[in-house]
Amino acid sequence: MALPLDPTVPLAGIALILLLVWLTGGLRHARLADTSEAAALLGAGETGFAAADIAISRSHDCAIAHDGQGHVAMVFASGAKLAARKLQRDEVATVTLTPQDDGCALLAIRTWAFTHPNFTLLLDQAAAEDWRRRVTEMPA
């Protein structure tokens, strides 16, 4: 004997799961407080990056750092946590600047990396141009 399947039951279950994830904070996004937090993340663990200069995006979800010898690293929100990684010259696909109306520029860094391949920072126009140059001139 075949039982009829009500299609609303699975949909209601999925909606309930999504609601529970949202209510328990599963959709939170990490934010960088300041450059010292970014420096601590970069210097910790296997990244071991000694940042000489750091810029945080106006959205506080991404930062870019330079070590003074040409190397660049990123700090970024990965869900509810912050992560950091060095960029390698051969993994950078494109670096673009998009001027905004308020005197800022959107710096977009696209990489060939499998996990978190793209970074977007909203910076002052001059700072964005400087960081674009630093990323494109990284040593091999």
TORPA-4810 file (N, C-alpha, C, O; in nm, 3 decimals):
<nodes>
NODE_1_0.083_-0.117_0.000_0.000_0.000_0.000_0.088_0.125_0.000_0.170_0.144_0.090_M
NODE_2_0.072_0.207_-0.100_0.152_0.329_-0.113_0.090_0.441_-0.031_-0.030_0.465_-0.036_A
NODE_3_0.175_0.508_0.044_0.127_0.622_0.122_0.150_0.750_0.042_0.256_0.767_-0.018_L
NODE_4_0.053_0.837_0.040_0.071_0.963_-0.034_0.174_1.051_0.040_0.174_1.058_0.163_P
NODE_5_0.259_1.117_-0.038_0.363_1.204_0.019_0.320_1.349_0.003_0.294_1.397_-0.107_L
NODE_6_0.313_1.418_0.115_0.278_1.559_0.114_0.405_1.640_0.090_0.494_1.636_0.175_D
NODE_7_0.419_1.713_-0.021_0.544_1.784_-0.052_0.574_1.899_0.045_0.687_1.948_0.046_P
NODE_8_0.478_1.943_0.124_0.505_2.052_0.216_0.582_2.006_0.339_0.645_2.089_0.406_T
NODE_9_0.579_1.879_0.371_0.649_1.829_0.490_0.800_1.847_0.477_0.861_1.902_0.569_V
NODE_10_0.866_1.803_0.368_1.011_1.826_0.357_1.046_1.976_0.352_1.146_2.017_0.410_P
NODE_11_0.966_2.055_0.285_0.993_2.198_0.277_0.981_2.264_0.414_1.061_2.351_0.449_L
NODE_12_0.882_2.224_0.491_0.867_2.279_0.626_0.985_2.238_0.714_1.030_2.318_0.796_A
NODE_13_1.036_2.117_0.697_1.152_2.071_0.773_1.276_2.151_0.739_1.352_2.189_0.829_G
NODE_14_1.297_2.178_0.613_1.413_2.257_0.570_1.402_2.399_0.624_1.500_2.455_0.673_I
NODE_15_1.284_2.457_0.617_1.263_2.592_0.669_1.290_2.596_0.820_1.348_2.693_0.870_A
NODE_16_1.249_2.494_0.891_1.271_2.488_1.036_1.422_2.480_1.068_1.469_2.547_1.160_L
NODE_17_1.494_2.401_0.993_1.639_2.389_1.014_1.708_2.523_0.987_1.793_2.565_1.066_I
NODE_18_1.672_2.590_0.879_1.731_2.720_0.848_1.699_2.824_0.955_1.784_2.905_0.990_L
NODE_19_1.578_2.821_1.007_1.539_2.912_1.113_1.622_2.886_1.239_1.665_2.981_1.304_L
NODE_20_1.643_2.762_1.274_1.722_2.728_1.392_1.868_2.771_1.375_1.928_2.820_1.471_L
NODE_21_1.924_2.754_1.258_2.061_2.797_1.232_2.071_2.948_1.247_2.165_2.999_1.309_V
NODE_22_1.975_3.020_1.192_1.976_3.166_1.202_1.961_3.211_1.347_2.032_3.302_1.390_W
NODE_23_1.871_3.151_1.423_1.848_3.189_1.562_1.966_3.159_1.653_1.987_3.228_1.753_L
NODE_24_2.044_3.057_1.620_2.159_3.022_1.704_2.287_3.092_1.660_2.395_3.062_1.712_T
NODE_25_2.278_3.184_1.566_2.394_3.263_1.526_2.474_3.203_1.414_2.587_3.247_1.390_G
NODE_26_2.423_3.105_1.345_2.495_3.040_1.238_2.523_3.128_1.119_2.608_3.096_1.036_G
NODE_27_2.453_3.239_1.108_2.473_3.328_0.994_2.553_3.453_1.032_2.553_3.551_0.957_L
NODE_28_2.620_3.451_1.144_2.701_3.564_1.187_2.827_3.573_1.101_2.881_3.472_1.054_R
NODE_29_2.872_3.695_1.082_2.995_3.717_1.007_3.095_3.786_1.098_3.062_3.881_1.168_H
NODE_30_3.217_3.736_1.097_3.322_3.793_1.181_3.359_3.931_1.129_3.346_3.961_1.011_A
NODE_31_3.406_4.015_1.221_3.450_4.150_1.187_3.582_4.178_1.255_3.604_4.140_1.370_R
NODE_32_3.670_4.245_1.183_3.799_4.288_1.238_3.779_4.416_1.318_3.719_4.511_1.270_L
NODE_33_3.830_4.416_1.440_3.817_4.535_1.525_3.918_4.643_1.484_3.883_4.760_1.468_A
NODE_34_4.044_4.602_1.467_4.148_4.700_1.436_4.271_4.629_1.376_4.271_4.507_1.359_D
NODE_35_4.375_4.708_1.346_4.494_4.650_1.283_4.571_4.560_1.378_4.640_4.468_1.332_T
NODE_36_4.562_4.582_1.508_4.634_4.495_1.601_4.573_4.354_1.602_4.646_4.256_1.617_S
NODE_37_4.442_4.344_1.586_4.379_4.213_1.576_4.423_4.142_1.447_4.451_4.022_1.448_E
NODE_38_4.430_4.217_1.338_4.477_4.160_1.211_4.622_4.115_1.223_4.656_4.007_1.174_A
NODE_39_4.707_4.195_1.286_4.848_4.160_1.303_4.864_4.033_1.386_4.948_3.949_1.356_A
NODE_40_4.783_4.020_1.490_4.789_3.900_1.575_4.749_3.775_1.496_4.812_3.671_1.510_A
NODE_41_4.645_3.786_1.415_4.603_3.672_1.333_4.710_3.634_1.231_4.735_3.516_1.207_L
NODE_42_4.772_3.734_1.171_4.875_3.708_1.071_4.999_3.645_1.132_5.062_3.559_1.070_L
NODE_43_5.035_3.686_1.251_5.156_3.635_1.315_5.139_3.499_1.379_5.237_3.431_1.407_G
NODE_44_5.016_3.459_1.404_4.989_3.333_1.474_4.994_3.213_1.380_4.978_3.226_1.259_A
NODE_45_5.016_3.098_1.439_5.006_2.971_1.366_5.101_2.958_1.250_5.212_3.009_1.251_G
NODE_46_5.053_2.888_1.149_5.140_2.859_1.035_5.156_2.977_0.940_5.243_2.973_0.853_E
NODE_47_5.075_3.081_0.954_5.092_3.198_0.867_5.224_3.267_0.899_5.302_3.296_0.809_T
NODE_48_5.249_3.294_1.027_5.376_3.352_1.071_5.419_3.474_0.993_5.537_3.488_0.961_G
NODE_49_5.327_3.562_0.963_5.353_3.679_0.880_5.377_3.801_0.968_5.291_3.836_1.049_F
NODE_50_5.492_3.864_0.954_5.526_3.983_1.033_5.486_4.107_0.954_5.561_4.155_0.869_A
NODE_51_5.368_4.158_0.981_5.314_4.271_0.906_5.379_4.402_0.944_5.391_4.435_1.062_A
NODE_52_5.422_4.477_0.843_5.478_4.610_0.864_5.372_4.716_0.837_5.379_4.826_0.892_A
NODE_53_5.275_4.684_0.753_5.169_4.779_0.717_5.041_4.700_0.695_5.042_4.597_0.628_D
NODE_54_4.930_4.749_0.751_4.801_4.680_0.740_4.693_4.783_0.706_4.692_4.893_0.761_I
NODE_55_4.603_4.746_0.616_4.486_4.829_0.586_4.362_4.742_0.601_4.356_4.630_0.552_A
NODE_56_4.263_4.796_0.671_4.137_4.724_0.691_4.030_4.786_0.603_4.017_4.908_0.594_I
NODE_57_3.953_4.701_0.538_3.842_4.747_0.454_3.741_4.821_0.541_3.726_4.791_0.660_S
NODE_58_3.673_4.916_0.484_3.571_4.992_0.559_3.459_4.902_0.610_3.390_4.938_0.705_R
NODE_59_3.440_4.786_0.549_3.338_4.692_0.595_3.386_4.609_0.714_3.307_4.537_0.775_S
NODE_60_3.514_4.617_0.747_3.577_4.546_0.859_3.569_4.393_0.847_3.577_4.323_0.948_H
NODE_61_3.554_4.342_0.725_3.550_4.197_0.706_3.674_4.145_0.634_3.685_4.025_0.609_D
NODE_62_3.766_4.234_0.599_3.886_4.193_0.526_3.997_4.295_0.552_3.972_4.415_0.568_C
NODE_63_4.120_4.245_0.555_4.236_4.333_0.570_4.347_4.282_0.480_4.353_4.164_0.447_A
NODE_64_4.434_4.373_0.442_4.548_4.338_0.360_4.673_4.386_0.433_4.672_4.492_0.495_I
NODE_65_4.780_4.307_0.424_4.902_4.340_0.497_5.024_4.323_0.408_5.024_4.245_0.312_A
NODE_66_5.129_4.398_0.442_5.255_4.397_0.369_5.365_4.378_0.472_5.358_4.436_0.580_H
NODE_67_5.466_4.297_0.441_5.571_4.270_0.540_5.695_4.359_0.524_5.791_4.343_0.600_D
NODE_68_5.695_4.450_0.431_5.809_4.538_0.412_5.912_4.482_0.314_6.002_4.554_0.272_G
NODE_69_5.899_4.355_0.277_5.990_4.293_0.181_5.918_4.251_0.054_5.972_4.175_-0.027_Q
NODE_70_5.796_4.301_0.037_5.723_4.274_-0.085_5.613_4.170_-0.074_5.531_4.158_-0.165_G
NODE_71_5.610_4.095_0.033_5.508_3.990_0.047_5.378_4.048_0.102_5.378_4.142_0.181_H
NODE_72_5.267_3.989_0.058_5.134_4.037_0.096_5.055_3.921_0.156_5.068_3.806_0.114_V
NODE_73_4.974_3.955_0.257_4.887_3.855_0.320_4.749_3.916_0.341_4.732_4.038_0.341_A
NODE_74_4.652_3.829_0.358_4.514_3.872_0.375_4.460_3.818_0.507_4.496_3.709_0.550_M
NODE_75_4.373_3.895_0.570_4.290_3.851_0.682_4.147_3.866_0.633_4.112_3.970_0.577_V
NODE_76_4.065_3.765_0.654_3.931_3.770_0.599_3.832_3.695_0.688_3.869_3.605_0.764_F
NODE_77_3.706_3.735_0.677_3.600_3.667_0.751_3.567_3.538_0.678_3.547_3.536_0.556_A
NODE_78_3.560_3.432_0.756_3.520_3.302_0.702_3.407_3.253_0.792_3.428_3.177_0.887_S
NODE_79_3.287_3.298_0.760_3.174_3.269_0.846_3.185_3.350_0.974_3.199_3.472_0.970_G
NODE_80_3.178_3.282_1.088_3.183_3.348_1.218_3.326_3.362_1.269_3.346_3.411_1.380_A
NODE_81_3.425_3.321_1.191_3.565_3.327_1.234_3.646_3.411_1.138_3.604_3.440_1.026_K
NODE_82_3.763_3.449_1.184_3.858_3.520_1.099_3.971_3.426_1.062_4.015_3.344_1.143_L
NODE_83_4.019_3.438_0.940_4.129_3.354_0.893_4.233_3.444_0.827_4.205_3.558_0.791_A
NODE_84_4.354_3.390_0.813_4.462_3.466_0.750_4.540_3.375_0.659_4.554_3.255_0.685_A
NODE_85_4.592_3.433_0.551_4.681_3.357_0.464_4.767_3.450_0.380_4.727_3.562_0.345_R
NODE_86_4.887_3.400_0.348_4.978_3.474_0.261_4.933_3.454_0.117_4.880_3.349_0.080_K
NODE_87_4.955_3.556_0.038_4.930_3.545_-0.106_5.061_3.511_-0.175_5.167_3.560_-0.136_L
NODE_88_5.053_3.428_-0.275_5.168_3.396_-0.358_5.148_3.464_-0.493_5.035_3.471_-0.543_Q
NODE_89_5.254_3.513_-0.550_5.244_3.586_-0.676_5.176_3.503_-0.785_5.094_3.555_-0.861_R
NODE_90_5.209_3.376_-0.795_5.155_3.293_-0.903_5.009_3.253_-0.882_4.948_3.197_-0.973_D
NODE_91_4.952_3.281_-0.765_4.811_3.248_-0.743_4.719_3.366_-0.770_4.597_3.349_-0.775_E
NODE_92_4.774_3.486_-0.788_4.692_3.604_-0.813_4.653_3.606_-0.960_4.739_3.611_-1.048_V
NODE_93_4.523_3.603_-0.986_4.473_3.604_-1.123_4.456_3.748_-1.174_4.508_3.783_-1.279_A
NODE_94_4.383_3.830_-1.098_4.361_3.970_-1.137_4.355_4.059_-1.013_4.320_4.015_-0.904_T
NODE_95_4.391_4.184_-1.035_4.378_4.287_-0.931_4.315_4.407_-1.000_4.373_4.464_-1.092_V
NODE_96_4.196_4.445_-0.955_4.126_4.556_-1.019_4.085_4.662_-0.916_4.062_4.633_-0.799_T
NODE_97_4.077_4.785_-0.966_4.031_4.898_-0.886_3.905_4.954_-0.949_3.900_4.977_-1.070_L
NODE_98_3.804_4.976_-0.867_3.681_5.037_-0.915_3.654_5.162_-0.830_3.616_5.149_-0.714_T
NODE_99_3.674_5.282_-0.887_3.649_5.405_-0.811_3.502_5.415_-0.769_3.412_5.375_-0.843_P
NODE_100_3.480_5.467_-0.650_3.346_5.489_-0.596_3.318_5.639_-0.593_3.410_5.721_-0.606_Q
NODE_101_3.193_5.676_-0.576_3.155_5.817_-0.576_3.205_5.894_-0.455_3.216_6.017_-0.460_D
NODE_102_3.234_5.825_-0.345_3.270_5.893_-0.221_3.421_5.911_-0.200_3.464_5.939_-0.089_D
NODE_103_3.500_5.897_-0.306_3.644_5.914_-0.295_3.716_5.787_-0.255_3.838_5.789_-0.233_G
NODE_104_3.645_5.679_-0.246_3.705_5.549_-0.214_3.718_5.468_-0.342_3.675_5.510_-0.450_C
NODE_105_3.779_5.353_-0.328_3.791_5.261_-0.441_3.775_5.119_-0.389_3.816_5.087_-0.278_A
NODE_106_3.716_5.036_-0.471_3.698_4.895_-0.441_3.817_4.820_-0.500_3.834_4.817_-0.622_L
NODE_107_3.898_4.760_-0.415_4.012_4.680_-0.459_3.970_4.535_-0.460_3.938_4.478_-0.354_L
NODE_108_3.968_4.473_-0.576_3.927_4.334_-0.590_4.047_4.249_-0.630_4.110_4.274_-0.733_A
NODE_109_4.079_4.150_-0.547_4.190_4.059_-0.574_4.130_3.922_-0.598_4.067_3.864_-0.510_I
NODE_110_4.151_3.871_-0.719_4.100_3.738_-0.756_4.219_3.643_-0.765_4.319_3.674_-0.829_R
NODE_111_4.207_3.528_-0.700_4.316_3.432_-0.701_4.269_3.300_-0.760_4.150_3.279_-0.785_T
NODE_112_4.364_3.211_-0.782_4.335_3.077_-0.833_4.311_2.979_-0.718_4.292_2.860_-0.743_W
NODE_113_4.312_3.025_-0.595_4.298_2.938_-0.479_4.162_2.869_-0.479_4.062_2.925_-0.526_A
NODE_114_4.159_2.748_-0.427_4.035_2.671_-0.422_3.943_2.724_-0.313_3.822_2.738_-0.334_F
NODE_115_3.999_2.752_-0.195_3.918_2.803_-0.085_3.938_2.953_-0.072_4.051_3.002_-0.073_T
NODE_116_3.832_3.023_-0.059_3.828_3.170_-0.048_3.920_3.235_-0.152_4.024_3.292_-0.116_H
NODE_117_3.883_3.228_-0.278_3.970_3.278_-0.384_3.964_3.429_-0.408_4.054_3.484_-0.472_P
NODE_118_3.861_3.497_-0.358_3.843_3.638_-0.391_3.839_3.725_-0.266_3.783_3.687_-0.163_N
NODE_119_3.901_3.843_-0.277_3.905_3.939_-0.168_3.862_4.074_-0.223_3.906_4.115_-0.330_F
NODE_120_3.776_4.143_-0.149_3.732_4.275_-0.190_3.744_4.369_-0.071_3.692_4.341_0.037_T
NODE_121_3.815_4.479_-0.091_3.835_4.578_0.014_3.790_4.714_-0.035_3.817_4.752_-0.148_L
NODE_122_3.720_4.787_0.050_3.683_4.924_0.022_3.780_5.014_0.099_3.778_5.019_0.222_L
NODE_123_3.864_5.085_0.024_3.969_5.168_0.083_3.964_5.308_0.022_3.898_5.331_-0.079_L
NODE_124_4.035_5.403_0.085_4.051_5.534_0.024_4.120_5.515_-0.110_4.198_5.421_-0.127_D
NODE_125_4.091_5.601_-0.205_4.144_5.588_-0.342_4.296_5.573_-0.344_4.347_5.483_-0.410_Q
NODE_126_4.368_5.660_-0.274_4.515_5.654_-0.277_4.566_5.524_-0.215_4.659_5.463_-0.267_A
NODE_127_4.505_5.482_-0.105_4.546_5.357_-0.040_4.518_5.237_-0.130_4.599_5.145_-0.139_A
NODE_128_4.403_5.238_-0.195_4.368_5.127_-0.285_4.468_5.116_-0.400_4.507_5.006_-0.437_A
NODE_129_4.508_5.230_-0.456_4.606_5.230_-0.565_4.741_5.178_-0.516_4.808_5.103_-0.587_E
NODE_130_4.781_5.218_-0.395_4.907_5.171_-0.338_4.904_5.020_-0.316_5.001_4.950_-0.347_D
NODE_131_4.794_4.969_-0.262_4.784_4.824_-0.237_4.776_4.745_-0.368_4.828_4.633_-0.376_W
NODE_132_4.711_4.801_-0.470_4.709_4.733_-0.600_4.850_4.718_-0.653_4.886_4.612_-0.705_R
NODE_133_4.929_4.824_-0.640_5.069_4.819_-0.685_5.147_4.715_-0.606_5.224_4.638_-0.664_R
NODE_134_5.128_4.711_-0.475_5.201_4.615_-0.391_5.167_4.470_-0.428_5.254_4.384_-0.430_R
NODE_135_5.040_4.445_-0.456_5.001_4.307_-0.492_5.059_4.270_-0.627_5.108_4.158_-0.644_V
NODE_136_5.054_4.359_-0.723_5.102_4.327_-0.858_5.256_4.319_-0.863_5.311_4.257_-0.955_T
NODE_137_5.325_4.381_-0.768_5.472_4.379_-0.766_5.531_4.281_-0.665_5.650_4.290_-0.633_E
NODE_138_5.450_4.189_-0.613_5.500_4.089_-0.517_5.613_4.008_-0.578_5.609_3.976_-0.697_M
NODE_139_5.714_3.974_-0.497_5.821_3.887_-0.549_5.771_3.745_-0.569_5.675_3.701_-0.506_P
NODE_140_5.838_3.674_-0.657_5.798_3.535_-0.684_5.830_3.443_-0.569_5.803_3.323_-0.577_A
</nodes>
